[in-house]
Amino acid sequence: MFPFRGRPIQIETFKLMFRALSYPNYRLYYYGQSISLIGVWIQNIAMGWLVYRLTGSALLLGTITFALQIPSLFITPFAGVLADRWDRRKVIVFTQVLSMLVAFTLAWLTLTELINVSIIIILALINGIILAFDTPFRQSFVPDIITRKEDLANAIALNSSLYNLARFIGPPIGGLLISWVGEGWCFFINGVTFLAVIAGLLAMRIQKKTRKPIIGSIISQLKEGIGYAWTFRSLRYLIALVALSSFFGLPFQALMPLFAAEILGGDSQMLGILTGALGAGALTGAFYLASRKNTMKVPAITFRTALVFSVGLSVFALSGVAALSIAALVFTGFGMIVHFNSTNTLIQSISDEDKRGRVISLYSLTFMGITPIGSLLAGTVAELIGVPLTVFAFSLVCLISALLFGTRVRTVFFSLVRKTRPIDDSDPI
């Protein structure tokens, strides 16, 4: 009898965890993304391997990553303004078509053996520009297809779980495909997978919302968005927290090969284990956040997981034992993904509809635009004081920023309450 008594609870937990899929538009978006993201990871692993095969240069591998990320620093804020002006779904369809064309171009050039490193860098830069433009539209689009704000956190968490699942599934598939058919066909397969998300977007039925009249130029609206985020204290606290976590916390990932080889005395297998531990924690965190029903707890969750991220990172920095390092990375990955996703949920929940695109572009900028600069700083400091001390010092900055945010949790909580429903004395703070 016992197993049968537990089954309804398990079913209810499963329904709670995937409740955003009850929205038809979100289902189309989710299933389309589930196919497309695997293709993106297949392309990422194939592009890296192609550059390595052509050059054997670590510097050029880093250059490809830089080319993919640096456009966000300059484009994302302006794209956020346009996300408040233009039809978000139509723009996302357009960016997906462009990304598909880049993938097919890579495939054609590789299969015809016309490819070289310069072309790869140019196409990576074009992809980075598309991604920088696409991200604010994609992030601010989710509330357009999730009509109840209490389910927004679940939708964002499911998006994150999807991304992390694709990160697990895509690279191994890509590795097999490279050995079987070569990099060119990996790029072609990625191009084909974009058809799934494009078809899903076109099949959606979205009720048009009345937008406020557009007043002023793009520059003036950008200034308005920045001013709004700065004067709205809760938004200022949230963006500052994630900016510091991105700049000082996320660069440790660029230094992981050095931890694997020099600190733990391992090889590429050790690097794979460390990366897998971080991903396992991130995936667990995404499902944990998806299972939370009470949105009012999100401010407190953001604070606690920011602490978990900081402490986990500091333990990893000082550990010289493989088992402890792996365990620390599981906690780091958990804290990282819940902290960032919770912040995303709060920003989207408390921002005004007509300014959401601009505010979410500032959020996107903090982890897409400034992380490469933080990685550059981390590498420079590591040359002077060593990798472990650098990551530990950076983790202390993250810890201090988390503790400071903890003194502002009540402010964020009441901002969330005012945007969702009347204050209830039973709500947790």
Secondary structure as GFF3:
##gff-version 3
##sequence-region A 1 429
A	DSSP	alpha_helix	2	17	.	.	.	ID=ss1
A	DSSP	three_ten_helix	19	22	.	.	.	ID=ss2
A	DSSP	alpha_helix	24	55	.	.	.	ID=ss3
A	DSSP	alpha_helix	58	69	.	.	.	ID=ss4
A	DSSP	alpha_helix	71	83	.	.	.	ID=ss5
A	DSSP	alpha_helix	88	111	.	.	.	ID=ss6
A	DSSP	alpha_helix	117	145	.	.	.	ID=ss7
A	DSSP	three_ten_helix	149	151	.	.	.	ID=ss8
A	DSSP	alpha_helix	152	181	.	.	.	ID=ss9
A	DSSP	alpha_helix	183	203	.	.	.	ID=ss10
A	DSSP	alpha_helix	218	231	.	.	.	ID=ss11
A	DSSP	alpha_helix	233	244	.	.	.	ID=ss12
A	DSSP	pi_helix	245	249	.	.	.	ID=ss13
A	DSSP	three_ten_helix	250	255	.	.	.	ID=ss14
A	DSSP	alpha_helix	256	258	.	.	.	ID=ss15
A	DSSP	pi_helix	259	263	.	.	.	ID=ss16
A	DSSP	alpha_helix	268	290	.	.	.	ID=ss17
A	DSSP	three_ten_helix	295	297	.	.	.	ID=ss18
A	DSSP	alpha_helix	298	318	.	.	.	ID=ss19
A	DSSP	alpha_helix	322	350	.	.	.	ID=ss20
A	DSSP	three_ten_helix	353	355	.	.	.	ID=ss21
A	DSSP	alpha_helix	356	368	.	.	.	ID=ss22
A	DSSP	alpha_helix	371	385	.	.	.	ID=ss23
A	DSSP	alpha_helix	387	406	.	.	.	ID=ss24
A	DSSP	alpha_helix	409	420	.	.	.	ID=ss25
###
